[in-house]
Amino acid sequence: MFQIGEYVVHKVHGICEIMDIVTIANRKYYKVTPSKDNKLTIYVPYTNENDIIRNIMSEQEANKLIEYMKGIDNDLVVDSKSRRDEFARLLTTGNIYDIAFLAKKLYILREEKLKNNRFIGVIDQDTFENANNRLIDELSLSLKISKDDVTALIDKQLR
């Protein structure tokens, strides 16, 4: 159970705040607002909350995630269609380990392209930004440090 005012992670929208618990047609819902779009309101059924929203990871879990990211190999997924399909699927799982995997793999791809004076495609760039922002937002809350400090920490740990 979540409380009003608590921050949670929505599997599609990332960090959200529980604004209220409401009853609509005799069913209870969490009324949540994404931190990236406070004009959007999402109603999450109270009965299957764990399928859609979850607690923000603890500091210990955040450190474990960073260690996991160190172990992700630097191999690139060359076939762009396969990469886009798989990465789009992973992004919608809401699993922070999937999101960290995406962020690192697309970061590696972007760096490889830049070495050759090329850029990653628009879809890959959008997926990278979405995954990276969700990763940084949650790590910032978990570690209680600024987003800039999270970015610096990840860069330091992964290089």
Solvent accessible surface area in square Angstrom, and as a share of the most:
residue,aa,sasa,rsa
1,M,161,0.72
2,F,8,0.04
3,Q,114,0.51
4,I,104,0.53
5,G,38,0.36
6,E,56,0.25
7,Y,98,0.37
8,V,0,0.00
9,V,6,0.04
10,H,12,0.05
11,K,73,0.31
12,V,77,0.44
13,H,69,0.31
14,G,4,0.03
15,I,10,0.05
16,C,0,0.00
17,E,48,0.21
18,I,0,0.00
19,M,88,0.39
20,D,54,0.28
21,I,51,0.26
22,V,36,0.21
23,T,91,0.53
24,I,83,0.42
25,A,92,0.72
26,N,149,0.76
27,R,121,0.44
28,K,103,0.44
29,Y,35,0.13
30,Y,0,0.00
31,K,62,0.26
32,V,0,0.00
33,T,18,0.11
34,P,3,0.02
35,S,66,0.43
36,K,123,0.52
37,D,65,0.34
38,N,121,0.62
39,K,186,0.79
40,L,65,0.32
41,T,56,0.32
42,I,28,0.14
43,Y,98,0.37
44,V,1,0.00
45,P,26,0.17
46,Y,39,0.15
47,T,117,0.68
48,N,60,0.31
49,E,18,0.08
50,N,117,0.60
51,D,97,0.50
52,I,41,0.21
53,I,2,0.01
54,R,66,0.24
55,N,94,0.48
56,I,38,0.19
57,M,14,0.06
58,S,55,0.35
59,E,96,0.43
60,Q,147,0.65
61,E,86,0.39
62,A,0,0.00
63,N,73,0.37
64,K,134,0.57
65,L,0,0.00
66,I,9,0.04
67,E,100,0.45
68,Y,83,0.31
69,M,3,0.01
70,K,86,0.36
71,G,64,0.62
72,I,13,0.07
73,D,78,0.40
74,N,104,0.53
75,D,98,0.51
76,L,63,0.31
77,V,57,0.33
78,V,133,0.76
79,D,82,0.42
80,S,47,0.30
81,K,125,0.53
82,S,58,0.37
83,R,17,0.06
84,R,85,0.31
85,D,81,0.42
86,E,71,0.32
87,F,6,0.02
88,A,55,0.42
89,R,129,0.47
90,L,17,0.08
91,L,22,0.11
92,T,76,0.44
93,T,52,0.30
94,G,5,0.05
95,N,70,0.36
96,I,15,0.08
97,Y,71,0.27
98,D,34,0.17
99,I,2,0.01
100,A,0,0.00
101,F,57,0.24
102,L,0,0.00
103,A,4,0.03
104,K,17,0.07
105,K,14,0.06
106,L,0,0.00
107,Y,55,0.21
108,I,21,0.11
109,L,12,0.06
110,R,64,0.23
111,E,56,0.25
112,E,66,0.29
113,K,45,0.19
114,L,76,0.38
115,K,149,0.63
116,N,99,0.51
117,N,139,0.71
118,R,139,0.51
119,F,161,0.67
120,I,17,0.09
121,G,43,0.41
122,V,116,0.67
123,I,99,0.50
124,D,8,0.04
125,Q,50,0.22
126,D,81,0.42
127,T,19,0.11
128,F,12,0.05
129,E,80,0.36
130,N,60,0.31
131,A,0,0.00
132,N,38,0.19
133,N,70,0.36
134,R,21,0.08
135,L,1,0.00
136,I,17,0.09
137,D,12,0.06
138,E,2,0.01
139,L,0,0.00
140,S,15,0.10
141,L,77,0.38
142,S,5,0.03
143,L,22,0.11
144,K,169,0.71
145,I,62,0.31
146,S,59,0.38
147,K,99,0.42
148,D,115,0.60
149,D,76,0.39
150,V,0,0.00
151,T,55,0.32
152,A,61,0.47
153,L,49,0.24
154,I,17,0.09
155,D,52,0.27
156,K,154,0.65
157,Q,56,0.25
158,L,47,0.23
159,R,197,0.72
